[in-house]
Amino acid sequence: MRKCVVFISFIIFGNTTHALDFQEAKKMLSKIHRDHDQQKTVYCGCEYSGNKIDLKSCGYKTQKNAKRASRLEWEHIVPISAIGQSFSEWRNGNKALCGSKKGRTCAKNNDRFAQIEGDMHNLWPEIGELNGLRSNFPIAALSGSNYDFGSCKAKIKDKKFEPQLNKGLVARVYLYMDDAYPGHGIISTKNRKLVEAWDKTYPPSDWECERETIVSKIQGKSNKFVFSRCK
């Protein structure tokens, strides 16, 4: 435990592995995506530059918050607030470390939570408004063909979320996170068949494979569910 999360270093299988905090992870990923000319959002395929989203590029229909809709955010594919509930600092706080604060602010003082929050395998660029509207809803196969976001084929219904773009990518992130961080309820028994089906049906793109190689070298651990499917 410590007051301020800046950098965490630990050993896995004899190799030094570095886990960035959330802010450093976002900076690193922004540079990786920019340097490889891969600046499109994960759920909508919107083009972006810096922190500015080009909503017309993907036909996204703003729902409530135009300012946040125009802003890029780094989405936790597996919602960090859902994982956070498994930490006592999130649920109950820690007076010695956090005073009266609970939730994410206090959970950041737990090394394990900080490691999960900054895991780059779980972070992908998305429209800020959609990131907020998705909230911590679990993924699901939703009925009906109506979409709320214009040409962006993402669906939110009954506090569940279904992306139409990059379903396989989403599934492989879930599989990785569940394998890397057991005991945090990342994939429910009910959802496992769905996640495995999406992984099987939608193979990784060239960019997913390339990014996996880059992130693995930085973090020192790979997403085997991507790596095993790449040539």
Steps between C-alpha positions, in 0.01 A plus 500: 500500500611858439353845481591588143509270198784596269675183386482136594774247427468129568645168385322239288671178383843653557440805280456855624149613412387860517143605577421860420243697693185602314622847399833372370329214317273743316795717395690196376205365304424839344854504360482138383174555309622830354838363391334207324228710335227308683280778631149359490270425792442139597118482504412751228802526273502881534814678389669722756797730535649569839198508732255621234250258343378544141142386555410540131763241406289223655153659501475501878175646635549697821258409778532745789846651533642660185816615679584152626398347167770705325766389749718191482515280810690178566235237562551209736350220289445313825348784709733604779211586730367144470842364598536763771205363692713196588743721699422592860650847447236562233210366704596608852789743467811501716514776761875473545568552128193682368324670789130500425541426127391175338467376143765543232686775684572271793546181298793662316699454821484123452791381281290225345222739402751749358655223291160401360393859437813570294514173305535613139347183360167620642523862376370608159397840360130588486254790481476648848122510504468136397757404763283672760171355374645149489582549871589167664237301310600144408519389138208300362329387181204738486177447307363746247666690218460858623811701577510824696825640365436562131740317272700383800359152553529475875203409713411566864185340638384387845838597651687277257733586215560346158762635259461408133853605407799309638301235687791258481740760638264569790469128572876447503547788742244341733671161472839655575380704796319201651813288462745768620293615797301205637264547790349829381189366325605622156318233298185358650402138447204624299719708265787260439341326201422837340856627547650180361261509202594859413869412526460204267275675247695825466879447458747778584582768246855582394492804730378299799794263446750782451380690807515180704868461414577860597306497828640161600855629466422802718305317770698179489191281475294411198138436424530136398148504358615748235854366458383146427278622215759721328726380220 
